[in-house]
Amino acid sequence: MDKIRIIVLGCGNMGSSHARAYHALEDFEIVALVDRNEDNLKKLTDQIGSCPVYSDFDQALKQHLPDAVCICTYPSTHAEFTLKALDAGAHVFVEKPIAETVQDAEAVVAKAAETGKKIVVGYILRHHPGWKKFIDAASGLGKPLVMRMNLNQQSTGKEWKVHKSIMEAMSPIVDCGVHYVDVMCQMTRANPVSVSAIGARLSDEIAEDQYNYGQLQVRFDDGSVGWYESGWGPMISEQAYFVKDVMGPKGSVSISKNTFDLPRGSSADIGGHTSVQRLHLHHSERDADGALSREDEFIDASNEPDHDELCLLEQKFFLKSIQEDLDLSDHLREVVHTLKIVLASDESVKTGKTVVL
């Protein structure tokens, strides 16, 4: 079939990685790059070669009538731009979250069904072989599960500026939480029944109704529980900023990565946010005397993809969904489902009450 002509909208960290993936895949042809930041556009065209550039998405869409659009802008614009792309007859890859509200997310999913176009949402961990091993290992620990996860970022300079812009639309536990709540749902294959959350505003640089630190707690109908913690800003501690740990009746499994006393700024390394390296699998089996009878196992995951390679895997899946007309209804249903959970956590922070789902 002919090459899939694609526009990349938003050429910061994620957009640039996805653009490099499209450039590497012969079935895609990048017909335009869109970003309001000229430096982003210049840096990217220096990497992938000359390409039409725009500061206005509507103009690029009208000019090129693409087969597909990759949306990597701020979360507050995801639903709007996705609907425009679908109305223009394009398939869409959109970074998480799919929308700011459940209502907007459901409208996007309905539009995809109406137009017959594909939407793939950037749940990057679903494509990571090490995270797949982590989910598989956790799924074998019995029920209920206790899931402990965080991703705190000591962001300064440009990163803090980006985080402040994101917080105008959503908190850290909403923006990043969709990844890890999705992981919890895959591990338990159970229905969440309630969400509680706490949050704190640690900076005068954000609005009074915003918070740059939060923690959510989810209860599932199989008895499993999970928490996720996320904080952004120059004041955030980097002690144990990356915890991915699951316990069940049969033992525990953790992403084994020491995040104590690392060089300052380590938590802002995007590549480290998905890194696994190895898994530590602990067994709870005991002998007749009550002592542990099995040695702990360490599962190697060191030969893992870097951030650009993960984006390439995502775009290979996007390509397959178009070329093979994959049914993405389950994918979109799960995307909306996880959005409901993290938005409920935001409601809990603001009301001080547990939200029943």
Steps between C-alpha positions, in 0.01 A plus 500: 500500500602863466695668775295636790536877486521634854513836677684522833337757725715604796875451458631499856642191671225253409416646159865494395535136605190403305616701197830314501301175507294602197819604323645152564188314379478484121119467507464852644572832332514812716330774298509776763620590848296735716626685807484857630863474614736564209795353691317166531432497127857588405648239732274230360551587132874497562453136608255367242555736207306778334123495545216757476455665841204687643399678817128444430345152490191605303718640223713185481192277503333693218818518295602132518181295566702228679414133547603522865587749772726457804392729786762581765380836629392596853223277641243781495505494119494124438125459454462811285781408261399133485144593398635735231726228363220241495265744327771553238506125432825421682597219735640628830780414736454720809715520808337426835262603640245482220308797645456721808155364584317170468232673293760624249668158493171329422430756227837420341432126512155552348648710220754226422214251467302740283790570262643148500846634581754356742607662826801371690575668833861521619499247783868437443544241778269261313773465238795453737622137526632552854170642623316211337720263703425704813124475442523126427703437817257703713206313352645174637520616864142407588227729629461751642790713377658800672644732235737783595614740231635851467678730256617827652695754296726773632431727206681829446553743214326394179354184658338698784358746247344209308361348820343833602333520160364145533365577848281772354293210367573207733699388803802266497294204629258546208755562224741220594257290700325358195811290423527342842129456568488325162782271619306426821190413301703262281654335808171444682256460208250624758262795523597804708227586750626816673773763489643718776774758458698775672685793348712800597591831338874544556562807285365855472576477127183298438138603545337466842267224374789294361729250675837373387516200738237229524440141600201286402378173649281257304293208631401214268210257524736202547642653818810640328623849591746734336653841549672738262698809597621780275658839567654762271719799570839622624414407860420132434720243676695257285521236773324187371325700229444185290319221686326216315421223748223239520416251777261205505444183706766313301772766531601827342656646188677831459673694230845479659653841455678694774376860502663605825779760496530530122643816338269801521261521207478123446123502550456729197659247262210393277681186390523388861123525547438185298825315576474157665855352496399198710213362707535368854258210554454382860318178593309458828514117506625357832630167624375293796687727742340813357817626329492623142571204273571665164772741402403835355527527122638786294353526152726679256347780293818690423466457123209742497397766250596861563240777478525543121481124447185485715344774289594297192315199646195718562503627142541149361180413687328813363608399151371145551166628629454696176633244252324201658185686608540393863204527735611756759174513695651320803799734496278809499265362763797438732638848427172662605479268801841602638421867435184465713708360787767772502243777460318352800825533694512870410144536628602327822789741556274802456207371707689303764264208444532149362343468154297185437529385140 
